[in-house]
Amino acid sequence: MERGMISVDRWAQGSQAYFLTHLHADHTVGLTPTWKWGPLFCSQVTAKLFLTKFDQFNKLSLLRILDLGRWYSLPLFSPSSGQPVTIQVMAIDAHHCPGAVMYLFRGEFGCMLYTGDFRWETVDPRAEIARGMLLEALKGVKLDILYLDNTYCDPSYCFPSREDASRQVVDIISSHPNHDIVISIDSLGKEDLLFYISKKLKTKDIFTTNTSLTRIRAIPRYSFSMETLQALNLMRPTVGIMPSGLPWMKKIFSGPGNVVGPSPSHGVTCSKTRKQNGVLAITEICNEYIYTVPYSDHSCFSEIKKFVELLQPTDIRGTVSSSPSNVEPRNFFGNQKPFGEVRAGKHEGPQVRSPIETVESILARRERIIKRCGRLISRHFISRLDRVRLLRRLRRGIKITDSEFSP
């Protein structure tokens, strides 16, 4: 596919069509209320939520809604020849956060799938529907390139399903009947967890800003810290719960004395981790105030492996180029049969910052990052950093560039 045709989660001028996978901040860098460079394609849910993030966006006429599971033909032109070119695109549920989708593209250039962020648990009705939809769309077609959410592309990350993790959260709440509960969430995501809690505990009020009506509250992740919990406990006994699959979870809970914790502001020392059937279960209480639960909106390694085996792509590219948790997926999948070899000179990688590294070099780099983060937290510098940028500071969208596919 030639340069200057489409971009996914990348908002610089120069493409003819733009695709938004979901509204998390790391996928909208460069997308502002004054953005105007071309039609912006997204899911129906994302379109409805769009103005909550970009309330002064003055080009709503640019929004184009894609229904799930339906092929759309997109008439573009070849930047090199000026001739008309038709690209087909389908949106598929990514089951990451409300509105999150994958994009399947096909045309004369071949076939490619961009997952965005996704979580397809092995047994989940929504994921099963999406799997069937994707396989039907790929029937008789070879997937040339898979752009993969490799946030947890590391065999050491084996999370429970979100339903199992939700049960763990309910268990914590139930075991503290005389405590207020604060749950750390992002501005978008974890809605299913909150509804699950409400249903299981039969809480009367689901959404309210009146803290006197309920002892269970959700607070922004950026304000979830030791200081916050300590202050709340001066007024009432309070327990904090962080539902997260943070990249350094397996390190911070490995034993006493660790200073890197799940709080976005300061370190939290945890005592131990326990596993159930080989899957990371709820950690022991990190201190007298905070619990963590491995509730992840990204696929863990076993789910990624099954996903890749299901699709059998010719080539595979990770979309997360720098994170303490990820490994370049080619290191696990790219050189193993039955995946095809990339023909030399025929494929050009997406515009990401990091080159392909060996497993050993990435693991070593991850250890250095974890240690460096620990030093920063122990000196209380972490409160000055954007936690998302710390974890994924090199993560960017991709621009689909020339020579992505052989003709």
MOFEN-V160545 format. One record per pair of residues at least 6 apart in sequence whose C-alpha atoms are under 7 Angstrom apart, sorted by the first residue. I is the first residue (numbers start at 0). J is the second residue. If there is no record, write none. Layout:
I,J
I,J
This chain:
0,108
0,399
0,400
0,401
0,402
0,403
0,404
1,400
1,401
1,402
2,399
2,400
2,401
3,13
3,14
3,15
3,78
4,14
4,15
4,16
5,14
5,15
5,16
5,17
5,398
5,399
6,14
6,16
6,17
6,18
6,397
6,398
6,399
7,17
7,18
7,19
7,396
7,397
7,398
8,18
8,19
8,20
8,26
8,27
8,396
8,397
9,396
9,397
9,398
10,29
10,30
11,29
12,36
15,37
16,37
16,38
16,39
17,37
17,38
17,39
17,40
18,39
18,40
18,41
19,40
19,41
20,41
20,99
20,100
20,101
20,115
21,45
21,98
21,99
21,100
22,45
23,187
25,395
26,395
26,396
32,53
32,55
32,56
32,57
33,56
33,57
35,58
37,61
38,61
38,62
38,63
39,61
39,62
39,63
40,62
40,63
40,64
40,65
41,63
41,64
41,65
42,64
42,65
42,66
42,98
42,100
43,64
43,65
43,66
44,97
44,98
45,98
46,64
65,90
66,90
67,89
67,90
67,91
67,92
68,89
68,90
68,91
68,132
69,89
70,87
70,88
70,89
71,87
71,88
71,89
72,85
72,86
72,87
72,88
73,85
73,86
73,87
74,83
74,84
74,85
74,86
75,83
75,84
75,85
76,82
76,83
76,84
77,83
77,84
85,106
86,104
86,105
86,106
87,104
87,105
87,106
88,102
88,103
88,104
88,105
89,102
89,103
89,104
90,100
90,101
90,102
90,103
91,100
91,101
91,102
91,129
92,99
92,100
92,101
92,129
93,99
93,100
93,101
93,116
93,117
93,118
94,117
94,118
94,119
94,126
95,116
95,117
95,118
95,296
95,297
96,187
96,188
97,188
100,115
101,113
101,114
101,115
102,112
102,113
102,114
103,111
103,112
103,113
104,110
104,111
104,112
105,111
108,404
108,405
108,406
109,143
109,404
110,141
110,142
110,143
110,144
111,142
111,143
111,144
111,145
112,144
112,145
112,146
113,145
113,146
113,147
114,146
114,147
114,148
115,148
116,148
116,297
117,148
117,296
117,297
117,298
118,296
118,297
118,298
119,126
119,298
119,302
120,126
120,160
120,302
121,302
142,312
142,313
143,312
143,313
143,314
144,312
144,313
144,314
144,315
145,312
145,314
145,315
145,316
146,315
146,316
146,317
146,318
147,316
147,317
147,318
148,317
148,318
148,319
149,317
149,318
149,319
149,325
149,328
150,297
150,319
150,324
150,325
151,298
151,299
151,300
151,324
151,325
152,299
152,300
152,325
152,326
152,328
153,300
153,324
153,325
153,326
154,300
156,299
156,300
157,278
157,279
157,299
157,300
157,301
158,278
158,279
158,293
158,299
159,278
159,279
161,294
161,295
164,292
164,293
164,294
165,192
165,195
167,281
168,292
169,196
172,180
178,236
178,237
178,238
179,214
179,215
179,236
179,237
179,238
180,214
180,215
180,216
180,237
180,238
180,239
181,215
181,216
181,217
181,218
181,238
181,239
181,240
182,216
182,217
182,218
182,239
182,240
182,241
183,217
183,218
183,219
183,220
183,223
183,240
183,241
183,242
184,217
184,218
184,219
184,220
185,219
185,220
186,219
197,205
221,263
223,262
223,263
224,262
224,263
224,264
224,265
225,262
225,265
228,237
228,239
228,288
231,237
237,288
238,288
238,289
239,288
239,289
239,290
240,289
240,290
240,291
241,290
241,291
241,292
242,291
242,292
242,293
242,294
243,292
243,293
243,294
243,295
244,293
244,294
244,295
246,323
246,324
247,323
247,324
251,257
251,259
251,260
251,269
252,269
252,270
252,271
252,272
253,271
253,272
254,269
254,270
254,271
255,268
255,269
255,270
256,268
257,268
258,266
258,267
258,268
258,373
258,377
259,266
259,267
259,373
259,376
260,266
260,267
260,268
261,267
263,386
264,381
264,382
265,376
265,379
265,381
266,376
266,377
267,285
268,285
268,286
269,284
269,285
269,286
270,283
270,285
271,282
271,283
272,282
272,283
273,279
273,280
273,282
274,280
280,293
281,291
281,292
281,293
282,290
282,291
282,292
283,290
284,290
311,338
312,338
313,338
313,339
313,340
313,341
314,333
314,339
314,341
315,328
315,329
315,333
316,328
317,327
317,328
319,394
320,351
320,352
320,353
320,393
320,394
321,353
321,391
321,393
321,394
322,390
322,391
323,365
323,368
324,365
326,358
326,361
327,355
327,356
330,357
330,358
345,402
345,404
345,405
346,402
346,403
346,404
346,405
347,402
347,403
348,403
349,397
349,398
349,399
349,400
350,397
350,398
351,395
351,397
352,393
375,381
